Amino acid sequence: MGRYVLRRLLQLIPVFLGTTFLIYALVWAIPQDPFAGKCGQRPCDPAYIAEMSQKLNLNDPLVIQYFKYLGNLLVGDFGTTFNGVSVGEQIATSWPITLKMGIIALIIEAVIGIVAGVLTGLRKQGFLDNLVLVSTLFLISLPVFVTGFVLRLYLGPQGFDLMDTSVSSDPTFGELILPGFVLGSLSMAYVARLTRSSIVENRRADYVRTAIAKGQPQSRVVGIHLLRNSLIPVITFLGTDLGSLMGGAIVTEGVFNINGIGGLIFRGIQEKEGIMVTGIVTLLVLVYLLMSLIVDLLYAVLDPRIRYE
């Protein structure tokens, strides 16, 4: 297992380099004038252009620019925006908020989605099965911002006043439960449907029939034999979904007025701050790569037939 982990870590290096170089090239190579609109209606002062070009290494070839940027990243320097704001400080403030909300969303979609999928998969064509199928279809068809607006309106003080829907500048996990549910609602529906289809398919497998023929209790047949193998595609989806949740949190953060990574990306795009967008997307790439490694290791835990040398 140790050799496999080391090999996978080494394989992630070229993937990381290739992905981040592509992002860097798309942000910095395609725009003709990175200073367009940075000084309002008038053109920027030549001294300012020269200073920022030197600071951002814009006078160097693209490959040299990238490796200088990568070298700064290795020491924790994400650079500064055209306005002199530290990108690292902005990310350090916003990243923990979005990370907490993403973890809450992942837990909610995993627990509710898997439980609903297992129950409906074991009771196919029943009332509960039809109820979950209709509910998940409703969530999939409903935009996230509509879900967030409706829940905030009816659960907050303007509605039934069941909970405080406001979020502070430094929110706790409790304040992020509702935004996390909204963020993970779409994926929760997909997890429920994916778990259900996997359970229904594996119920007809030979190893399940053998376990039943041996007289093993229903709880062991479902929990040990059926569920572990059925969760492999679900774990794959959940593992890659954390990065998607964090990158796609723009709408949810906007609905609940949360100062997270989503809003930071939106402002970076809106203000054409390429250094901000590049730094945040680089972090998201690291999340994706790390989660893909964890998912690969979980395969061996779920399915004893999988062994890594």
KOLTORTOR-455106 format. One record per residue (C-alpha): x, y, z; residue number from 0; residue in one letter. Coordinates in nm, 2 decimals. Each point is the difference from the previous one (the first is absolute). Layout:
% KOLTORTOR-455106
east X&north Y&up Z&resi NUM&resn a
...
***
This chain:
% KOLTORTOR-455106
east 0.00&north 0.00&up 0.00&resi 0&resn m
east 0.28&north 0.24&up 0.09&resi 1&resn g
east 0.17&north -0.05&up -0.34&resi 2&resn r
east -0.34&north 0.06&up -0.18&resi 3&resn y
east -0.06&north 0.32&up 0.20&resi 4&resn v
east 0.35&north 0.13&up -0.09&resi 5&resn l
east -0.05&north -0.09&up -0.37&resi 6&resn r
east -0.33&north 0.17&up -0.01&resi 7&resn r
east 0.15&north 0.31&up 0.17&resi 8&resn l
east 0.27&north 0.01&up -0.27&resi 9&resn l
east -0.27&north -0.04&up -0.27&resi 10&resn q
east -0.18&north 0.30&up 0.14&resi 11&resn l
east 0.30&north 0.23&up -0.06&resi 12&resn i
east -0.02&north 0.01&up -0.39&resi 13&resn p
east -0.38&north 0.03&up 0.03&resi 14&resn v
east 0.03&north 0.30&up 0.23&resi 15&resn f
east 0.26&north 0.16&up -0.22&resi 16&resn l
east -0.19&north -0.05&up -0.32&resi 17&resn g
east -0.33&north 0.12&up 0.15&resi 18&resn t
east 0.14&north 0.31&up 0.17&resi 19&resn t
east 0.20&north 0.09&up -0.31&resi 20&resn f
east -0.31&north -0.02&up -0.21&resi 21&resn l
east -0.19&north 0.22&up 0.25&resi 22&resn i
east 0.29&north 0.25&up 0.01&resi 23&resn y
east 0.02&north 0.02&up -0.38&resi 24&resn a
east -0.37&north 0.05&up -0.04&resi 25&resn l
east -0.01&north 0.28&up 0.25&resi 26&resn v
east 0.32&north 0.18&up -0.10&resi 27&resn w
east 0.08&north -0.09&up -0.36&resi 28&resn a
east -0.33&north 0.06&up -0.17&resi 29&resn i
east -0.08&north 0.35&up 0.12&resi 30&resn p
east 0.16&north 0.26&up -0.23&resi 31&resn q
east 0.04&north 0.27&up 0.26&resi 32&resn d
east -0.01&north -0.10&up 0.37&resi 33&resn p
east -0.01&north 0.36&up 0.10&resi 34&resn f
east -0.32&north 0.09&up -0.20&resi 35&resn a
east -0.25&north 0.17&up 0.23&resi 36&resn g
east 0.23&north -0.01&up 0.30&resi 37&resn k
east 0.02&north 0.38&up 0.03&resi 38&resn c
east -0.36&north 0.09&up -0.09&resi 39&resn g
east -0.07&north 0.17&up -0.33&resi 40&resn q
east 0.35&north 0.13&up -0.04&resi 41&resn r
east 0.31&north -0.21&up -0.10&resi 42&resn p
east 0.22&north -0.11&up 0.28&resi 43&resn c
east 0.32&north 0.20&up 0.09&resi 44&resn d
east 0.31&north -0.16&up -0.17&resi 45&resn p
east 0.18&north 0.00&up 0.33&resi 46&resn a
east -0.29&north -0.21&up 0.16&resi 47&resn y
east 0.00&north -0.24&up -0.30&resi 48&resn i
east 0.38&north -0.04&up 0.03&resi 49&resn a
east -0.02&north -0.06&up 0.37&resi 50&resn e
east -0.29&north -0.26&up -0.02&resi 51&resn m
east 0.16&north -0.17&up -0.30&resi 52&resn s
east 0.32&north -0.05&up 0.20&resi 53&resn q
east -0.19&north -0.12&up 0.30&resi 54&resn k
east -0.21&north -0.25&up -0.20&resi 55&resn l
east 0.29&north -0.10&up -0.23&resi 56&resn n
east -0.21&north 0.10&up -0.30&resi 57&resn l
east 0.31&north 0.09&up -0.20&resi 58&resn n
east 0.13&north -0.36&up 0.01&resi 59&resn d
east -0.11&north -0.28&up -0.23&resi 60&resn p
east -0.31&north -0.19&up 0.11&resi 61&resn l
east 0.18&north -0.31&up 0.11&resi 62&resn v
east 0.25&north 0.21&up 0.21&resi 63&resn i
east -0.30&north 0.19&up 0.15&resi 64&resn q
east -0.17&north -0.33&up 0.10&resi 65&resn y
east 0.30&north -0.15&up 0.17&resi 66&resn f
east 0.07&north 0.32&up 0.19&resi 67&resn k
east -0.36&north 0.01&up 0.11&resi 68&resn y
east 0.03&north -0.37&up 0.10&resi 69&resn l
east 0.31&north 0.07&up 0.20&resi 70&resn g
east -0.18&north 0.27&up 0.19&resi 71&resn n
east -0.29&north -0.24&up 0.07&resi 72&resn l
east 0.24&north -0.24&up 0.16&resi 73&resn l
east 0.09&north 0.25&up 0.26&resi 74&resn v
east -0.36&north 0.11&up 0.06&resi 75&resn g
east 0.01&north 0.32&up -0.21&resi 76&resn d
east -0.32&north 0.02&up -0.22&resi 77&resn f
east 0.10&north 0.35&up -0.12&resi 78&resn g
east -0.18&north 0.33&up 0.02&resi 79&resn t
east -0.28&north 0.15&up -0.21&resi 80&resn t
east 0.03&north 0.31&up -0.22&resi 81&resn f
east -0.14&north 0.19&up 0.30&resi 82&resn n
east 0.28&north -0.12&up 0.23&resi 83&resn g
east -0.23&north -0.25&up 0.19&resi 84&resn v
east 0.17&north -0.32&up 0.12&resi 85&resn s
east -0.17&north -0.30&up -0.17&resi 86&resn v
east 0.13&north -0.23&up 0.28&resi 87&resn g
east -0.17&north 0.21&up 0.27&resi 88&resn e
east -0.32&north 0.01&up -0.19&resi 89&resn q
east 0.00&north -0.38&up -0.05&resi 90&resn i
east 0.10&north -0.06&up 0.36&resi 91&resn a
east -0.31&north 0.20&up 0.11&resi 92&resn t
east -0.25&north -0.16&up -0.24&resi 93&resn s
east 0.13&north -0.36&up -0.05&resi 94&resn w
east -0.09&north -0.13&up 0.35&resi 95&resn p
east -0.36&north 0.12&up -0.03&resi 96&resn i
east -0.05&north -0.17&up -0.34&resi 97&resn t
east 0.18&north -0.31&up 0.12&resi 98&resn l
east -0.23&north -0.03&up 0.30&resi 99&resn k
east -0.30&north 0.05&up -0.21&resi 100&resn m
east 0.12&north -0.26&up -0.25&resi 101&resn g
east 0.07&north -0.26&up 0.27&resi 102&resn i
east -0.35&north 0.06&up 0.14&resi 103&resn i
east -0.15&north -0.04&up -0.35&resi 104&resn a
east 0.20&north -0.32&up -0.06&resi 105&resn l
east -0.11&north -0.15&up 0.33&resi 106&resn i
east -0.37&north 0.09&up -0.06&resi 107&resn i
east 0.00&north -0.14&up -0.35&resi 108&resn e
east 0.19&north -0.31&up 0.10&resi 109&resn a
east -0.22&north -0.09&up 0.30&resi 110&resn v
east -0.34&north 0.09&up -0.13&resi 111&resn i
east 0.08&north -0.11&up -0.36&resi 112&resn g
east 0.14&north -0.34&up 0.09&resi 113&resn i
east -0.27&north -0.08&up 0.26&resi 114&resn v
east -0.28&north 0.10&up -0.24&resi 115&resn a
east 0.17&north -0.20&up -0.28&resi 116&resn g
east 0.04&north -0.31&up 0.21&resi 117&resn v
east -0.36&north 0.00&up 0.13&resi 118&resn l
east -0.15&north 0.05&up -0.34&resi 119&resn t
east 0.23&north -0.25&up -0.16&resi 120&resn g
east -0.11&north -0.27&up 0.25&resi 121&resn l
east -0.37&north 0.10&up -0.04&resi 122&resn r
east -0.02&north 0.05&up -0.37&resi 123&resn k
east -0.34&north 0.12&up -0.14&resi 124&resn q
east -0.13&north 0.07&up 0.34&resi 125&resn g
east -0.14&north 0.33&up 0.14&resi 126&resn f
east 0.33&north 0.11&up 0.14&resi 127&resn l
east 0.17&north -0.08&up -0.33&resi 128&resn d
east -0.24&north 0.21&up -0.20&resi 129&resn n
east 0.02&north 0.28&up 0.26&resi 130&resn l
east 0.38&north 0.02&up -0.02&resi 131&resn v
east 0.00&north -0.01&up -0.38&resi 132&resn l
east -0.25&north 0.28&up -0.02&resi 133&resn v
east 0.19&north 0.20&up 0.27&resi 134&resn s
east 0.33&north -0.04&up -0.17&resi 135&resn t
east -0.14&north 0.09&up -0.34&resi 136&resn l
east -0.14&north 0.32&up 0.16&resi 137&resn f
east 0.34&north 0.09&up 0.15&resi 138&resn l
east 0.18&north -0.07&up -0.33&resi 139&resn i
east -0.24&north 0.22&up -0.20&resi 140&resn s
east 0.01&north 0.29&up 0.25&resi 141&resn l
east 0.29&north 0.25&up -0.03&resi 142&resn p
east 0.21&north 0.03&up 0.31&resi 143&resn v
east -0.07&north 0.37&up 0.04&resi 144&resn f
east -0.37&north -0.07&up 0.01&resi 145&resn v
east 0.05&north -0.27&up 0.27&resi 146&resn t
east 0.21&north 0.24&up 0.20&resi 147&resn g
east -0.24&north 0.29&up -0.03&resi 148&resn f
east -0.31&north -0.21&up 0.09&resi 149&resn v
east 0.16&north -0.16&up 0.30&resi 150&resn l
east 0.14&north 0.33&up 0.13&resi 151&resn r
east -0.34&north 0.17&up -0.05&resi 152&resn l
east -0.22&north -0.26&up 0.17&resi 153&resn y
east 0.24&north -0.13&up 0.27&resi 154&resn l
east 0.12&north 0.35&up 0.10&resi 155&resn g
east -0.16&north 0.28&up 0.20&resi 156&resn p
east -0.21&north 0.11&up -0.30&resi 157&resn q
east -0.16&north -0.35&up -0.02&resi 158&resn g
east -0.05&north -0.26&up 0.27&resi 159&resn f
east 0.30&north 0.13&up 0.20&resi 160&resn d
east 0.13&north -0.36&up 0.06&resi 161&resn l
east 0.37&north 0.10&up -0.01&resi 162&resn m
east 0.23&north 0.29&up -0.04&resi 163&resn d
east 0.09&north 0.02&up -0.37&resi 164&resn t
east 0.25&north 0.28&up 0.03&resi 165&resn s
east 0.37&north -0.07&up -0.03&resi 166&resn v
east 0.27&north 0.20&up 0.18&resi 167&resn s
east 0.34&north 0.10&up -0.15&resi 168&resn s
east 0.17&north -0.28&up 0.19&resi 169&resn d
east -0.27&north -0.27&up 0.00&resi 170&resn p
east -0.01&north -0.31&up 0.22&resi 171&resn t
east -0.10&north -0.34&up -0.13&resi 172&resn f
east -0.35&north 0.05&up 0.14&resi 173&resn g
east -0.05&north 0.32&up -0.20&resi 174&resn e
east 0.10&north -0.19&up -0.32&resi 175&resn l
east -0.23&north -0.29&up 0.03&resi 176&resn i
east -0.28&north 0.15&up -0.21&resi 177&resn l
east 0.24&north 0.14&up -0.27&resi 178&resn p
east 0.18&north -0.34&up 0.00&resi 179&resn g
east -0.33&north -0.18&up -0.05&resi 180&resn f
east -0.09&north 0.23&up -0.29&resi 181&resn v
east 0.35&north -0.04&up -0.15&resi 182&resn l
east -0.02&north -0.38&up 0.02&resi 183&resn g
east -0.37&north -0.04&up -0.09&resi 184&resn s
east 0.06&north -0.07&up -0.37&resi 185&resn l
east 0.28&north -0.25&up 0.07&resi 186&resn s
east -0.21&north -0.16&up 0.27&resi 187&resn m
east -0.26&north -0.09&up -0.26&resi 188&resn a
east 0.26&north -0.15&up -0.23&resi 189&resn y
east 0.15&north -0.20&up 0.29&resi 190&resn v
east -0.34&north -0.14&up 0.09&resi 191&resn a
east -0.07&north -0.11&up -0.36&resi 192&resn r
east 0.35&north -0.13&up -0.05&resi 193&resn l
east -0.02&north -0.21&up 0.32&resi 194&resn t
east -0.34&north -0.13&up -0.08&resi 195&resn r
east 0.10&north -0.12&up -0.35&resi 196&resn s
east 0.31&north -0.16&up 0.14&resi 197&resn s
east -0.19&north -0.18&up 0.27&resi 198&resn i
east -0.26&north -0.13&up -0.24&resi 199&resn v
east 0.27&north -0.12&up -0.24&resi 200&resn e
east 0.21&north -0.17&up 0.26&resi 201&resn n
east -0.29&north -0.17&up 0.17&resi 202&resn r
east 0.00&north -0.25&up -0.29&resi 203&resn r
east 0.37&north -0.07&up 0.03&resi 204&resn a
east 0.12&north -0.35&up 0.07&resi 205&resn d
east 0.18&north 0.09&up 0.32&resi 206&resn y
east -0.32&north 0.14&up 0.15&resi 207&resn v
east -0.19&north -0.31&up -0.09&resi 208&resn r
east 0.27&north -0.21&up 0.15&resi 209&resn t
east 0.00&north 0.19&up 0.33&resi 210&resn a
east -0.38&north -0.03&up 0.02&resi 211&resn i
east 0.02&north -0.38&up -0.08&resi 212&resn a
east 0.25&north -0.04&up 0.29&resi 213&resn k
east -0.27&north 0.14&up 0.23&resi 214&resn g
east 0.19&north 0.32&up 0.10&resi 215&resn q
east -0.22&north 0.26&up 0.17&resi 216&resn p
east -0.15&north 0.27&up -0.22&resi 217&resn q
east 0.20&north 0.27&up 0.18&resi 218&resn s
east 0.33&north -0.17&up -0.09&resi 219&resn r
east -0.10&north -0.07&up -0.36&resi 220&resn v
east -0.09&north 0.37&up -0.05&resi 221&resn v
east 0.27&north 0.16&up 0.21&resi 222&resn g
east 0.29&north -0.22&up -0.08&resi 223&resn i
east -0.06&north -0.15&up -0.34&resi 224&resn h
east -0.25&north 0.22&up -0.19&resi 225&resn l
east 0.08&north 0.35&up 0.13&resi 226&resn l
east 0.38&north -0.01&up -0.01&resi 227&resn r
east 0.00&north -0.09&up -0.37&resi 228&resn n
east -0.29&north 0.23&up -0.09&resi 229&resn s
east 0.18&north 0.30&up 0.16&resi 230&resn l
east 0.30&north 0.00&up -0.24&resi 231&resn i
east -0.16&north 0.22&up -0.27&resi 232&resn p
east -0.16&north 0.22&up 0.27&resi 233&resn v
east 0.34&north 0.05&up 0.17&resi 234&resn i
east 0.15&north 0.10&up -0.34&resi 235&resn t
east -0.27&north 0.26&up -0.04&resi 236&resn f
east 0.03&north 0.13&up 0.35&resi 237&resn l
east 0.38&north 0.02&up -0.02&resi 238&resn g
east 0.00&north 0.22&up -0.31&resi 239&resn t
east -0.30&north 0.20&up 0.11&resi 240&resn d
east 0.18&north 0.18&up 0.29&resi 241&resn l
east 0.20&north 0.21&up -0.25&resi 242&resn g
east -0.32&north 0.06&up -0.21&resi 243&resn s
east -0.18&north 0.12&up 0.31&resi 244&resn l
east 0.27&north 0.24&up 0.10&resi 245&resn m
east 0.04&north 0.13&up -0.36&resi 246&resn g
east -0.38&north 0.03&up -0.05&resi 247&resn g
east -0.08&north 0.17&up 0.33&resi 248&resn a
east -0.03&north 0.34&up -0.18&resi 249&resn i
east -0.38&north -0.01&up -0.01&resi 250&resn v
east -0.05&north -0.14&up 0.35&resi 251&resn t
east 0.24&north 0.26&up 0.15&resi 252&resn e
east -0.19&north 0.27&up -0.18&resi 253&resn g
east -0.34&north -0.11&up 0.13&resi 254&resn v
east 0.12&north -0.01&up 0.36&resi 255&resn f
east 0.25&north 0.29&up -0.03&resi 256&resn n
east 0.30&north -0.21&up 0.09&resi 257&resn i
east 0.35&north 0.13&up -0.05&resi 258&resn n
east 0.15&north -0.32&up -0.14&resi 259&resn g
east 0.21&north -0.12&up -0.29&resi 260&resn i
east -0.29&north 0.01&up -0.24&resi 261&resn g
east -0.05&north 0.37&up 0.04&resi 262&resn g
east 0.38&north 0.05&up -0.02&resi 263&resn l
east 0.01&north -0.17&up -0.34&resi 264&resn i
east -0.30&north 0.20&up -0.12&resi 265&resn f
east 0.16&north 0.33&up 0.10&resi 266&resn r
east 0.33&north -0.11&up -0.15&resi 267&resn g
east -0.16&north -0.08&up -0.33&resi 268&resn i
east -0.21&north 0.32&up 0.01&resi 269&resn q
east 0.30&north 0.22&up 0.07&resi 270&resn e
east 0.23&north -0.20&up -0.24&resi 271&resn k
east 0.24&north -0.09&up 0.28&resi 272&resn e
east 0.17&north -0.29&up -0.16&resi 273&resn g
east 0.24&north -0.06&up 0.29&resi 274&resn i
east -0.30&north -0.05&up 0.23&resi 275&resn m
east -0.18&north -0.24&up -0.23&resi 276&resn v
east 0.32&north -0.20&up -0.06&resi 277&resn t
east 0.08&north -0.04&up 0.37&resi 278&resn g
east -0.35&north -0.12&up 0.09&resi 279&resn i
east -0.03&north -0.24&up -0.29&resi 280&resn v
east 0.34&north -0.14&up 0.09&resi 281&resn t
east -0.13&north -0.08&up 0.35&resi 282&resn l
east -0.30&north -0.17&up -0.15&resi 283&resn l
east 0.22&north -0.21&up -0.22&resi 284&resn v
east 0.19&north -0.12&up 0.31&resi 285&resn l
east -0.34&north -0.09&up 0.16&resi 286&resn v
east -0.10&north -0.20&up -0.30&resi 287&resn y
east 0.33&north -0.19&up -0.02&resi 288&resn l
east 0.01&north -0.07&up 0.38&resi 289&resn l
east -0.36&north -0.13&up 0.00&resi 290&resn m
east 0.07&north -0.22&up -0.30&resi 291&resn s
east 0.28&north -0.16&up 0.19&resi 292&resn l
east -0.22&north -0.06&up 0.31&resi 293&resn i
east -0.27&north -0.15&up -0.22&resi 294&resn v
east 0.25&north -0.24&up -0.15&resi 295&resn d
east 0.11&north -0.11&up 0.34&resi 296&resn l
east -0.36&north -0.05&up 0.12&resi 297&resn l
east -0.06&north -0.24&up -0.29&resi 298&resn y
east 0.22&north -0.26&up 0.18&resi 299&resn a
east -0.20&north 0.05&up 0.33&resi 300&resn v
east -0.34&north -0.05&up -0.17&resi 301&resn l
east 0.10&north -0.29&up -0.23&resi 302&resn d
east 0.24&north -0.26&up 0.14&resi 303&resn p
east 0.07&north -0.12&up -0.36&resi 304&resn r
east 0.18&north 0.32&up -0.07&resi 305&resn i
east 0.36&north -0.01&up 0.12&resi 306&resn r
east 0.27&north 0.26&up -0.07&resi 307&resn y
east 0.36&north -0.11&up -0.04&resi 308&resn e
***
